């Protein structure tokens, strides 16, 4: 299982210690790392298809102060896709209005079909890498562009939230869908796999940390389960519809974990 880390903060804070603690988990998630920092609609993306703890680049990067208001980080335990740069998270794509969407996923799409009849696998010929996660982002951007054309105007924040809530509800059926998304203004979080996404407020800073597993010994809370969360400046601004279907591991899914990805 991959791991996610996110930050939403009112003000810039130093994040080196949090990133070091998070990236140390890559000893069990050795198939790549990624870090996306955000400056409004601009994204600074850094990633490598190596274990974070073995990356000379990342070690050097973290030796200099990193201050941020928002970011997404990821460490990969491969389930779909070879060990290559283009398969490392996060992924970044722009919609037809030029808005950059950054997507990181902890999970696997076991049921690629959707209610309207188009399979996520439709995007295999359009993606740069080979992950199901990248295909989800391609599908999301298509849905965003389609909604923009329907409305005849740019999507406002409420429009984007409503559409993501709709898409996530659709894709959650039969799939493990823990994710973080940044749309240039808001950080979205979702989990449908129990006990795999947590938050912690940093007292007095207006900052919120999100992680697959707590990265320190302080008190962490569960991210509300089966319900899209939207954060800005360290606060929850929207919550999606509460759903009842959660993801459970089934024996048929274990075949994904028996692949020797290091040999690919």
N, C-alpha and C positions, 0 to 999 in steps of 0.2 A: 504494500500500500504506500503510495506517495504521501508526502506531507506538505501542508500549506502554512504560510505565515503571512499575515497582513497587518497593516497599520493604518489607522484613521486618527488624525490629530488636529486640534485647533491651531496649534503652533508647531513649528519645527522642533524636533527633539533629537538627541543623539541616539542612534540605533545600533551602534557597533556591538555592544554587549548582547543585545537581543539577537542580532544576526549570528554572532558567533555561537550562542547557545543553540539556536535553531539548526545551523549548518553542521553542528557536531552530530546531529541525528543521522547524518548521511552515511555513517558507518553501517547502518542497516538499510540505507537507501542510496546505493552507490552508482546509479545509472545516469546521473546528471544533476545539475543545479541551475537555478536561474534567479535573477533579481531584476525587478522592474521598479524604477523610481518615477514619480510623476510630478510634472510641473505644468499644471493645468492640463491642456490637451496634448502636451508633449510627453513622450515616453523615453526614458533612458533604459535600454534593455541590455543586460549582460547575462550570458549563460554559456555553459560548457557541458559536453557529454562525458564528464568524469565525476568521480565522487568529490563533493565539496571539500572534504577534509584532506584530499590529495591535490587540490588545485593550488598551484603556485600563484596563479593570477589572483584568485580570491583571497588567499592569505595576504598578498600585498595590498589588495584593495581594502581589506578590513584593517590594515595598519594605519590608515588615514581616516580622520573623522568623517562620518557620514551623518548628516542631519537631514531629516525628512518630515513631511506632514503626512505623506501617504506613500505606501509601497506594497508590493506583493512579491513574496519569495516562494521558491518551490524546490524540493528535492525529490528525485524521481526513483521509484522502484518500478521498472518497466513491466507492463502487462501487454501492451500492444505497441509495436513500433520498434525499429532497430535503435542501437545506441549511437545516435548521430545528433549533431547540433540542432538540426531542424525539428527533432522530436523532443527537445527539452522545452519545458514550460518556463515562464509564461509565453503565450502567443499573443501577437498584436496584429489587428486588422483595422482598417478604416472603413466607415460606411460612406454612402454617396455624398454626404454633407461634409466629409473630412474629419468626423469625430473618430478618435482612436479608441478602440475597445481592447482591453487587456484581459486575458483569460488564463486562469490556472485551475487545474482539475485534479482531484484525488478520487479516482474511481475508474470504472470500466463500463463501456456501453455494450451490454450483452444483448440487448434488443434494439437494433438500429432503426427499426421502422417507426413511423409516427402516424398519428390519426388521419392525416390528410393523404396518406398513401405513399409519400416520398421517403425513402430510406436515407439515413445519415450517410450510408455508404455511397450514395450518389456523388458525394464530394471527394471521393478518392482520386479522381482525375484532376481535381483542382487544387489539391493541397500540396504543400512543399515537402512535407514529411510523410510519415505513415501512421500517425496516432489517431485514435478515435476522438481524442480531445480536440485536436485541430479541426476535425470535421464538425464537431459540435459548434465551434466558433464560426466556421464558414456558414453553417446553417443559421445561426443566430444573426449574422450580418445580413443574410438574404431576407430573413424575417423583418429585420429593422428597415431595410431598404424598401421592402414591400409595404410596410405600414406607412412609411414616409410618402410613398406614391399614393396610397389610399387617402391620406389626409391632405395631400397637396401642400404640405408645409413641413418644416423641421420638427422633429419630435421634441416636445418639452420634457422636463424631468419626469412629470407624472405619466406621460406617454411611454417613456422608456421603462419605467418601473412596471407599469401594467403589462407591457409586452414581455418583459423578462419573467414576470410571475406566470404568465400564460405558457411560455416556452418551457420553463423549468418544470411546471406541472406536467406537461406533455412528455418530457424526456425522462422524468423520474420513474415512469412505469417500467419495472424490471431492470433498472440500471442503478449503479452506484454513482451518485451525483453530489459529491462534496465539491464545492467550487468557490473561488473568489473572482470577482469581475470588477474592473475599474472602467468607468465611462468618460473620464475627463473631469468629473465633478463628484461622483458618488462611488462608494465602495459597496458592492453587493456580496453577500455571503449566504450559502445554503448548504445544509447537510440533510441527508436522508439515511444515514448509516449511524447507528447509535454510538454515542460516546467518542466521536471522532472529530469534533470541532468545538473549541473553547475560546472564551474571551476573558480579558483582564483589563480593568481600568487602572491607569497609572494616576494615583492621587495627586490632585493639584495641577495637573498638566493638560487636562482636556484631551487625553490620549487614550486610545483603545487598541489593544493588541488582540489579534486573532491567531490561533494556532491549532493544528491538528492534535497536538499533545502539549500540555503545559511545558514551558521551557524554563521554569524556575519553580521554587518551592512555595511561592505565594499562592493566594487563593484565586483560582480560576473558576469561571462559571460556564455552563454549557451554552453554546449558541442555541437559541430556540429551535426546536427540532421540527423538520418538515414544513418550514415556513421561511420564505425568502426574507432576509434582513437587509436593510439599506442604511448605510452610515455616512455621516458627513461631520467633519470636525470632531470626531470622537463620540458622536451621539447617534442614537437610532432615530431616523427620520420617517421611515415607513416599515411596515411589516406586511408580507403577502398573506394570501389565503392559507389557512391551516389545512394541511392535507393528512390523510389517514394512512396512506401506503408508505411503509418504510422498506428499505432494502435489507434483505437477509442473504448471507452466503448460502449457496446451494452446491451440492456435489458436482453438478454439471459445469459449474464455473471454475472448478479447481484446475481444469486443463490449462487455463491461462497462466497459472502459477508454476507449471511444470516445464515451461519453455526455457532453454538455456539462452537467454538474451545476450550474454557476453560473447557467444559464438557467432552472432549475427552480424 
